[in-house]
Amino acid sequence: MEATTILTIETRIEELIQLQDGWLDGKGRAPDRAALLRLAQAFGAHYAPDLPLPCLYPTAEGSVQAEWSQNGWEVSLEITLPAMTAEYQALHPRTGEIRELGLSLAGDGTAGWLALNAALKALQGTPAWRKAPCCCAKVCRPSFPPDDMSPIKPGRTEPGFIKESDPD
């Protein structure tokens, strides 16, 4: 993992360490400090450097929530401290598709981190909107938009497109 990545995660976790019980209108429980330090180390050791960094937030229960927005997906990972178990959920608002995983990030946590990295990398593939059923089947086909994203010129016939002169 790159040094700048580690510093960014560590910096945010250092901010979370400063929280005290009652941080949320008198009700929020502070995350366990030792568990936060283990989480920072685990991110440094196991999180793939080619993935986008998450935003990290405390939860009222004393856990940590990591969030990503990528390729049309909204992803959250709620990490329960100090157990280091996590619930992963990816939602694509446009298609309604949901992907969920239960992960263990405890101990060497390699399997859990590998699964998290793989799940996040899978979202970087084909955009979900290209897989979704099209609402305008009369005009477009599964190849819409064209893979090369080139504009369709008037009078030019492309597979899967209806020429402007075609009736309904």
N, C-alpha and C positions, 0 to 999 in steps of 0.2 A: 504494500500500500504506500502511496506517495506521502511524503512528510506533510504536505499541505492538507491532505485529506485527514490524516491523523490529528493534526492541530485543530482543524475545524470541528471534528467530532469531539475531541477532548475539550475544546473551548466551550462548546455547548454543554457538555456533561459537567464541567466545572461550574457553570451557572446553575445547573440543576442541583448540584451538591450544596449550594448556598441556601436552598429552600429550607424553611423550617415548618414544623407542624402549624397548621392554621393559615398557610399561604393563600388559600382560596376562600376569601371572605370568612376566615376563621374556621373553615372546615377541611381544607386540603391537608392530606397526610404527606409529609416529606418523604421522598424516596430514600431507601437505605443507601448510605454513603459508600460502604464497601461494595455493595452490588453495582452501584454506578461506576465505580472504578474498574470492576471486572468487566462491565459492559463496554467501557472505553477500550480496554485491552482486547476484548473479543472483536470489536469492530476493526481495530488495527491489525489483528492477526488473520481474520477470516473474511472480511467484507471485500468483494471484488473491486479493485481499483478502477475498472472501466465502467462501473455503474454510477448513476447520479447519487449524490449525497441526500439523505433524508433530512427533513426538518424533525427535530426532536422536541417533544412536549411532555411535561409532567401530567399525570392523571390525578384526579382527586383521591384515588385509592392508594397512591404511593408508587404507581407503576410509571413506565415511560411509554409514550406512543411515538413511533416513527411514521412519517408520512412522505409519500412521493406522489408527484403528478407526472405521468409520462405517457406519450403516445395515445392520449385520450383516456387513460386509465387513472383512477384515483385509488391509491394503495395506502393501507394502514397496517401497522404491525404493532400490536399492543404487547409489550414485554412486561411480564409479571416479575417483580423483584421481591425477594432475593432468589426465587426459584429459577429464574432465567428461562421460563417457558414463554412461548409467544403464540399469538393468534394472528395469522396473516389473512388479510382480505383485500382483494382487488376488485373494483367495480368499474365497469365501463358504462357511464350514465346513458350514452346514446343507444347502446344495444341492450342494456339491462343485464349483460353477462356478469356473473360473480364467480370469482375463484377464491377458494379458502384452503388454508393449511394450518395444522397445529404443528409447532416446532419446539424442539428443545435446544436451547442455546447454552446449556449448562456444561460444566466440565470442559473437555476439549471442544465440545459442541460442533465438531466438524460436520457431521451429517446435517444438523439443523442449518448451519450457515451455508453449506453447499446447496441445500434445498431452497433456501431464501434467495441465494444468488441466481440459481437456475430459474426460479419463478419470476424474478425481476427481469432477467435477460429474455425470457419468453415474451414479455410484454413489449420488448423492443423490436420484435419481428414485424410481421404484416400488421398494419393498423386494423383494429377491430372493425372499423367502418367498411373496410373492403370485404370482410367476411359476412357482414350483415346482409339480410335480404333487402333488396332494393324496393323502395316504395314507388318507383317509376319504371316498372318492368317494360312498359311500352317503348321507352326511349333507351334504356341502358341494359346491359347484360353483365354477367359476372366479370367481364374484362374491363368494366368501367371503373375509374377512368383508365385511359390507355396506360400501359406500363411505362412508356417513355414520357407521359404527361404532355405530349405535344398537342397543340390545339387542332381541332378538327376544322379543316378548311371547307367552306361552302362548295357543294357539288362533288366533294370527294366522298366515296363510299368506304366506310370502315366497317369491319365486322362488328355486329352488335349495335349499330346505330341506324336510325331511320333518317333518311334524307328529308330536308325541309319540305320538299315537294311531295313526299309520300302522304296519301290520305290517312286519316286515323289509323 
